[in-house]
Amino acid sequence: MADPKVSDEAIAVLVDIIRTAGRDLNAGQRLELDHLISQGLVAVAETDQGRRSYAVTDEGQRLLDERGVGANEA
């Protein structure tokens, strides 16, 4: 499978999801999130409180690793 083409903004959203499960995404980031979900790079889960939570999939993590992006980098 060919790697999906992702923008720098999409990479930033993936990192935010790793850090905060997507709790603090703005409107523009949420649009990018929809693309990441459709590409299989992010998964959706419901929390106990009925809120959505997001997690980077193994494929999303592989993409970050290939791009040399670490979520804990300052």
N, CA, C and O atoms as a printed pandas DataFrame, in Angstrom:
     atom_number atom_name residue_name chain_id  residue_number  x_coord  y_coord  z_coord
0              1         N          MET        A               1    0.844   -1.179    0.000
1              2        CA          MET        A               1    0.000    0.000    0.000
2              3         C          MET        A               1    0.886    1.238    0.000
3              4         O          MET        A               1    1.848    1.328    0.762
4              5         N          ALA        A               2    0.548    2.191   -0.866
5              6        CA          ALA        A               2    1.326    3.425   -0.932
6              7         C          ALA        A               2    1.041    4.283    0.288
7              8         O          ALA        A               2   -0.076    4.317    0.803
8              9         N          ASP        A               3    2.077    4.973    0.735
9             10        CA          ASP        A               3    1.901    5.864    1.883
10            11         C          ASP        A               3    0.958    6.994    1.508
11            12         O          ASP        A               3    1.079    7.584    0.435
12            13         N          PRO        A               4    0.022    7.291    2.394
13            14        CA          PRO        A               4   -0.852    8.428    2.118
14            15         C          PRO        A               4   -0.040    9.722    2.167
15            16         O          PRO        A               4    0.896    9.854    2.956
16            17         N          LYS        A               5   -0.413   10.663    1.319
17            18        CA          LYS        A               5    0.240   11.973    1.332
18            19         C          LYS        A               5   -0.398   12.780    2.444
19            20         O          LYS        A               5   -1.609   13.001    2.453
20            21         N          VAL        A               6    0.416   13.212    3.367
21            22        CA          VAL        A               6   -0.101   14.007    4.481
22            23         C          VAL        A               6    0.678   15.308    4.568
23            24         O          VAL        A               6    1.885   15.355    4.333
24            25         N          SER        A               7   -0.040   16.349    4.909
25            26        CA          SER        A               7    0.555   17.680    5.025
26            27         C          SER        A               7    1.250   17.833    6.368
27            28         O          SER        A               7    1.112   17.001    7.264
28            29         N          ASP        A               8    1.997   18.916    6.479
29            30        CA          ASP        A               8    2.622   19.229    7.759
30            31         C          ASP        A               8    1.557   19.449    8.828
31            32         O          ASP        A               8    1.754   19.082    9.987
32            33         N          GLU        A               9    0.424   20.050    8.443
33            34        CA          GLU        A               9   -0.687   20.252    9.390
34            35         C          GLU        A               9   -1.220   18.902    9.879
35            36         O          GLU        A               9   -1.543   18.748   11.057
36            37         N          ALA        A              10   -1.310   17.938    8.981
37            38        CA          ALA        A              10   -1.784   16.609    9.371
38            39         C          ALA        A              10   -0.813   15.962   10.355
39            40         O          ALA        A              10   -1.235   15.326   11.320
40            41         N          ILE        A              11    0.469   16.122   10.114
41            42        CA          ILE        A              11    1.472   15.581   11.035
42            43         C          ILE        A              11    1.309   16.237   12.406
43            44         O          ILE        A              11    1.381   15.561   13.433
44            45         N          ALA        A              12    1.089   17.554   12.422
45            46        CA          ALA        A              12    0.895   18.264   13.686
46            47         C          ALA        A              12   -0.348   17.748   14.415
47            48         O          ALA        A              12   -0.340   17.638   15.641
48            49         N          VAL        A              13   -1.400   17.435   13.685
49            50        CA          VAL        A              13   -2.617   16.896   14.300
50            51         C          VAL        A              13   -2.342   15.514   14.882
51            52         O          VAL        A              13   -2.807   15.205   15.979
52            53         N          LEU        A              14   -1.597   14.684   14.166
53            54        CA          LEU        A              14   -1.241   13.359   14.698
54            55         C          LEU        A              14   -0.496   13.498   16.024
55            56         O          LEU        A              14   -0.771   12.770   16.978
56            57         N          VAL        A              15    0.438   14.425   16.078
57            58        CA          VAL        A              15    1.202   14.638   17.308
58            59         C          VAL        A              15    0.282   15.130   18.424
59            60         O          VAL        A              15    0.393   14.676   19.562
60            61         N          ASP        A              16   -0.626   16.055   18.106
61            62        CA          ASP        A              16   -1.579   16.533   19.115
62            63         C          ASP        A              16   -2.456   15.399   19.637
63            64         O          ASP        A              16   -2.777   15.354   20.825
64            65         N          ILE        A              17   -2.836   14.502   18.767
65            66        CA          ILE        A              17   -3.664   13.368   19.194
66            67         C          ILE        A              17   -2.878   12.469   20.132
67            68         O          ILE        A              17   -3.421   11.987   21.126
68            69         N          ILE        A              18   -1.632   12.241   19.838
69            70        CA          ILE        A              18   -0.807   11.430   20.739
70            71         C          ILE        A              18   -0.700   12.105   22.101
71            72         O          ILE        A              18   -0.773   11.443   23.136
72            73         N          ARG        A              19   -0.531   13.404   22.096
73            74        CA          ARG        A              19   -0.341   14.139   23.352
74            75         C          ARG        A              19   -1.628   14.306   24.155
75            76         O          ARG        A              19   -1.604   14.197   25.381
76            77         N          THR        A              20   -2.769   14.571   23.475
77            78        CA          THR        A              20   -3.990   14.942   24.204
78            79         C          THR        A              20   -5.230   14.153   23.811
79            80         O          THR        A              20   -6.329   14.501   24.242
80            81         N          ALA        A              21   -5.091   13.108   23.009
81            82        CA          ALA        A              21   -6.226   12.316   22.509
82            83         C          ALA        A              21   -7.192   13.182   21.703
83            84         O          ALA        A              21   -8.362   12.828   21.556
84            85         N          GLY        A              22   -6.715   14.311   21.180
85            86        CA          GLY        A              22   -7.531   15.167   20.330
86            87         C          GLY        A              22   -8.490   16.078   21.064
87            88         O          GLY        A              22   -9.417   16.610   20.454
88            89         N          ARG        A              23   -8.295   16.271   22.349
89            90        CA          ARG        A              23   -9.227   17.088   23.143
90            91         C          ARG        A              23   -9.169   18.573   22.811
91            92         O          ARG        A              23  -10.159   19.278   23.009
92            93         N          ASP        A              24   -8.040   19.069   22.312
93            94        CA          ASP        A              24   -7.862   20.511   22.132
94            95         C          ASP        A              24   -7.711   20.929   20.669
95            96         O          ASP        A              24   -7.041   21.921   20.383
96            97         N          LEU        A              25   -8.312   20.202   19.751
97            98        CA          LEU        A              25   -8.166   20.535   18.341
98            99         C          LEU        A              25   -9.067   21.703   17.960
99           100         O          LEU        A              25  -10.213   21.783   18.404
100          101         N          ASN        A              26   -8.543   22.610   17.134
101          102        CA          ASN        A              26   -9.360   23.719   16.644
102          103         C          ASN        A              26  -10.126   23.274   15.397
103          104         O          ASN        A              26   -9.990   22.133   14.955
104          105         N          ALA        A              27  -10.928   24.176   14.834
105          106        CA          ALA        A              27  -11.790   23.826   13.702
106          107         C          ALA        A              27  -10.985   23.337   12.495
107          108         O          ALA        A              27  -11.370   22.362   11.850
108          109         N          GLY        A              28   -9.886   23.998   12.191
109          110        CA          GLY        A              28   -9.051   23.579   11.067
110          111         C          GLY        A              28   -8.428   22.213   11.288
111          112         O          GLY        A              28   -8.344   21.399   10.367
112          113         N          GLN        A              29   -7.999   21.972   12.499
113          114        CA          GLN        A              29   -7.414   20.673   12.835
114          115         C          GLN        A              29   -8.464   19.572   12.761
115          116         O          GLN        A              29   -8.153   18.444   12.380
116          117         N          ARG        A              30   -9.695   19.889   13.119
117          118        CA          ARG        A              30  -10.768   18.888   13.052
118          119         C          ARG        A              30  -11.061   18.483   11.608
119          120         O          ARG        A              30  -11.390   17.327   11.342
120          121         N          LEU        A              31  -10.943   19.428   10.676
121          122        CA          LEU        A              31  -11.093   19.074    9.260
122          123         C          LEU        A              31   -9.989   18.113    8.836
123          124         O          LEU        A              31  -10.239   17.136    8.131
124          125         N          GLU        A              32   -8.779   18.397    9.267
125          126        CA          GLU        A              32   -7.646   17.511    8.972
126          127         C          GLU        A              32   -7.868   16.151    9.622
127          128         O          GLU        A              32   -7.529   15.120    9.041
128          129         N          LEU        A              33   -8.434   16.148   10.820
129          130        CA          LEU        A              33   -8.721   14.913   11.544
130          131         C          LEU        A              33   -9.621   14.000   10.728
131          132         O          LEU        A              33   -9.394   12.791   10.683
132          133         N          ASP        A              34  -10.644   14.560   10.077
133          134        CA          ASP        A              34  -11.541   13.754    9.254
134          135         C          ASP        A              34  -10.772   13.024    8.154
135          136         O          ASP        A              34  -11.051   11.860    7.869
136          137         N          HIS        A              35   -9.816   13.699    7.544
137          138        CA          HIS        A              35   -8.996   13.066    6.503
138          139         C          HIS        A              35   -8.123   11.952    7.093
139          140         O          HIS        A              35   -7.972   10.885    6.498
140          141         N          LEU        A              36   -7.563   12.215    8.251
141          142        CA          LEU        A              36   -6.702   11.213    8.888
142          143         C          LEU        A              36   -7.497    9.963    9.265
143          144         O          LEU        A              36   -6.999    8.844    9.137
144          145         N          ILE        A              37   -8.715   10.153    9.722
145          146        CA          ILE        A              37   -9.576    9.003   10.050
146          147         C          ILE        A              37   -9.877    8.217    8.781
147          148         O          ILE        A              37   -9.790    6.989    8.779
148          149         N          SER        A              38  -10.234    8.916    7.695
149          150        CA          SER        A              38  -10.575    8.225    6.446
150          151         C          SER        A              38   -9.374    7.496    5.843
151          152         O          SER        A              38   -9.547    6.529    5.102
152          153         N          GLN        A              39   -8.162    7.950    6.153
153          154        CA          GLN        A              39   -6.948    7.297    5.667
154          155         C          GLN        A              39   -6.498    6.161    6.585
155          156         O          GLN        A              39   -5.527    5.467    6.282
156          157         N          GLY        A              40   -7.191    5.969    7.696
157          158        CA          GLY        A              40   -6.830    4.905    8.625
158          159         C          GLY        A              40   -5.648    5.239    9.514
159          160         O          GLY        A              40   -5.029    4.342   10.086
160          161         N          LEU        A              41   -5.327    6.524    9.637
161          162        CA          LEU        A              41   -4.194    6.936   10.456
162          163         C          LEU        A              41   -4.602    7.281   11.881
163          164         O          LEU        A              41   -3.758    7.353   12.774
164          165         N          VAL        A              42   -5.903    7.496   12.093
165          166        CA          VAL        A              42   -6.458    7.817   13.409
166          167         C          VAL        A              42   -7.711    6.972   13.618
167          168         O          VAL        A              42   -8.502    6.773   12.696
168          169         N          ALA        A              43   -7.877    6.478   14.841
169          170        CA          ALA        A              43   -9.069    5.710   15.221
170          171         C          ALA        A              43   -9.886    6.525   16.221
171          172         O          ALA        A              43   -9.344    7.332   16.975
172          173         N          VAL        A              44  -11.211    6.298   16.212
173          174        CA          VAL        A              44  -12.135    6.998   17.107
174          175         C          VAL        A              44  -12.619    6.032   18.167
175          176         O          VAL        A              44  -12.907    4.871   17.877
176          177         N          ALA        A              45  -12.707    6.515   19.401
177          178        CA          ALA        A              45  -13.245    5.713   20.511
178          179         C          ALA        A              45  -14.140    6.608   21.352
179          180         O          ALA        A              45  -13.870    7.801   21.497
180          181         N          GLU        A              46  -15.186    6.047   21.899
181          182        CA          GLU        A              46  -16.058    6.780   22.815
182          183         C          GLU        A              46  -15.533    6.607   24.234
183          184         O          GLU        A              46  -15.111    5.518   24.621
184          185         N          THR        A              47  -15.564    7.672   24.992
185          186        CA          THR        A              47  -15.141    7.586   26.397
186          187         C          THR        A              47  -16.343    7.241   27.256
187          188         O          THR        A              47  -17.470    7.198   26.762
188          189         N          ASP        A              48  -16.114    6.997   28.525
189          190        CA          ASP        A              48  -17.197    6.691   29.457
190          191         C          ASP        A              48  -18.194    7.835   29.555
191          192         O          ASP        A              48  -19.374    7.598   29.813
192          193         N          GLN        A              49  -17.750    9.056   29.358
193          194        CA          GLN        A              49  -18.614   10.220   29.453
194          195         C          GLN        A              49  -19.321   10.527   28.133
195          196         O          GLN        A              49  -20.007   11.544   28.031
196          197         N          GLY        A              50  -19.170    9.680   27.135
197          198        CA          GLY        A              50  -19.812    9.882   25.845
198          199         C          GLY        A              50  -19.071   10.815   24.912
199          200         O          GLY        A              50  -19.548   11.095   23.813
200          201         N          ARG        A              51  -17.918   11.300   25.325
201          202        CA          ARG        A              51  -17.097   12.147   24.465
202          203         C          ARG        A              51  -16.255   11.275   23.555
203          204         O          ARG        A              51  -15.947   10.128   23.878
204          205         N          ARG        A              52  -15.891   11.830   22.427
205          206        CA          ARG        A              52  -15.001   11.099   21.528
206          207         C          ARG        A              52  -13.559   11.279   21.952
207          208         O          ARG        A              52  -13.151   12.340   22.426
208          209         N          SER        A              53  -12.816   10.234   21.771
209          210        CA          SER        A              53  -11.380   10.254   22.008
210          211         C          SER        A              53  -10.738    9.710   20.737
211          212         O          SER        A              53  -11.344    8.905   20.029
212          213         N          TYR        A              54   -9.545   10.134   20.452
213          214        CA          TYR        A              54   -8.863    9.722   19.229
214          215         C          TYR        A              54   -7.512    9.121   19.572
215          216         O          TYR        A              54   -6.877    9.499   20.556
216          217         N          ALA        A              55   -7.089    8.189   18.751
217          218        CA          ALA        A              55   -5.786    7.555   18.938
218          219         C          ALA        A              55   -5.146    7.346   17.569
219          220         O          ALA        A              55   -5.824    7.017   16.596
220          221         N          VAL        A              56   -3.854    7.538   17.509
221          222        CA          VAL        A              56   -3.102    7.272   16.287
222          223         C          VAL        A              56   -3.012    5.760   16.116
223          224         O          VAL        A              56   -2.664    5.040   17.052
224          225         N          THR        A              57   -3.324    5.290   14.927
225          226        CA          THR        A              57   -3.249    3.856   14.635
226          227         C          THR        A              57   -1.792    3.436   14.430
227          228         O          THR        A              57   -0.896    4.277   14.366
228          229         N          ASP        A              58   -1.574    2.149   14.330
229          230        CA          ASP        A              58   -0.226    1.651   14.053
230          231         C          ASP        A              58    0.298    2.228   12.741
231          232         O          ASP        A              58    1.477    2.568   12.634
232          233         N          GLU        A              59   -0.574    2.336   11.751
233          234        CA          GLU        A              59   -0.174    2.912   10.461
234          235         C          GLU        A              59    0.212    4.386   10.619
235          236         O          GLU        A              59    1.184    4.845   10.020
236          237         N          GLY        A              60   -0.551    5.118   11.424
237          238        CA          GLY        A              60   -0.229    6.521   11.693
238          239         C          GLY        A              60    1.098    6.662   12.413
239          240         O          GLY        A              60    1.885    7.557   12.104
240          241         N          GLN        A              61    1.347    5.790   13.363
241          242        CA          GLN        A              61    2.611    5.822   14.096
242          243         C          GLN        A              61    3.776    5.481   13.173
243          244         O          GLN        A              61    4.849    6.077   13.271
244          245         N          ARG        A              62    3.562    4.524   12.280
245          246        CA          ARG        A              62    4.603    4.163   11.320
246          247         C          ARG        A              62    4.938    5.367   10.438
247          248         O          ARG        A              62    6.108    5.625   10.157
248          249         N          LEU        A              63    3.918    6.098   10.005
249          250        CA          LEU        A              63    4.140    7.292    9.195
250          251         C          LEU        A              63    4.957    8.332    9.954
251          252         O          LEU        A              63    5.887    8.920    9.403
252          253         N          LEU        A              64    4.610    8.558   11.217
253          254        CA          LEU        A              64    5.382    9.493   12.033
254          255         C          LEU        A              64    6.824    9.031   12.189
255          256         O          LEU        A              64    7.753    9.832   12.091
256          257         N          ASP        A              65    7.007    7.737   12.433
257          258        CA          ASP        A              65    8.361    7.194   12.585
258          259         C          ASP        A              65    9.172    7.398   11.305
259          260         O          ASP        A              65   10.341    7.780   11.357
260          261         N          GLU        A              66    8.541    7.139   10.157
261          262        CA          GLU        A              66    9.237    7.303    8.883
262          263         C          GLU        A              66    9.619    8.756    8.622
263          264         O          GLU        A              66   10.637    9.032    7.987
264          265         N          ARG        A              67    8.806    9.673    9.110
265          266        CA          ARG        A              67    9.085   11.102    8.929
266          267         C          ARG        A              67   10.021   11.627   10.023
267          268         O          ARG        A              67   10.431   12.787    9.984
268          269         N          GLY        A              68   10.355   10.787   10.987
269          270        CA          GLY        A              68   11.272   11.197   12.036
270          271         C          GLY        A              68   10.651   12.140   13.043
271          272         O          GLY        A              68   11.341   12.971   13.633
272          273         N          VAL        A              69    9.347   12.012   13.240
273          274        CA          VAL        A              69    8.628   12.890   14.165
274          275         C          VAL        A              69    8.385   12.160   15.466
275          276         O          VAL        A              69    7.846   11.054   15.483
276          277         N          GLY        A              70    8.787   12.790   16.558
277          278        CA          GLY        A              70    8.520   12.248   17.890
278          279         C          GLY        A              70    7.540   13.142   18.616
279          280         O          GLY        A              70    7.681   14.365   18.590
280          281         N          ALA        A              71    6.553   12.557   19.261
281          282        CA          ALA        A              71    5.519   13.341   19.951
282          283         C          ALA        A              71    6.072   14.033   21.191
283          284         O          ALA        A              71    5.470   14.992   21.673
284          285         N          ASN        A              72    7.188   13.578   21.711
285          286        CA          ASN        A              72    7.731   14.166   22.932
286          287         C          ASN        A              72    8.813   15.188   22.667
287          288         O          ASN        A              72    9.479   15.646   23.595
288          289         N          GLU        A              73    8.993   15.549   21.404
289          290        CA          GLU        A              73   10.004   16.554   21.064
290          291         C          GLU        A              73    9.491   17.932   21.403
291          292         O          GLU        A              73    8.305   18.217   21.240
292          293         N          ALA        A              74   10.365   18.776   21.867
293          294        CA          ALA        A              74    9.961   20.152   22.212
294          295         C          ALA        A              74   10.066   21.063   21.015
295          296         O          ALA        A              74    9.768   22.253   21.117
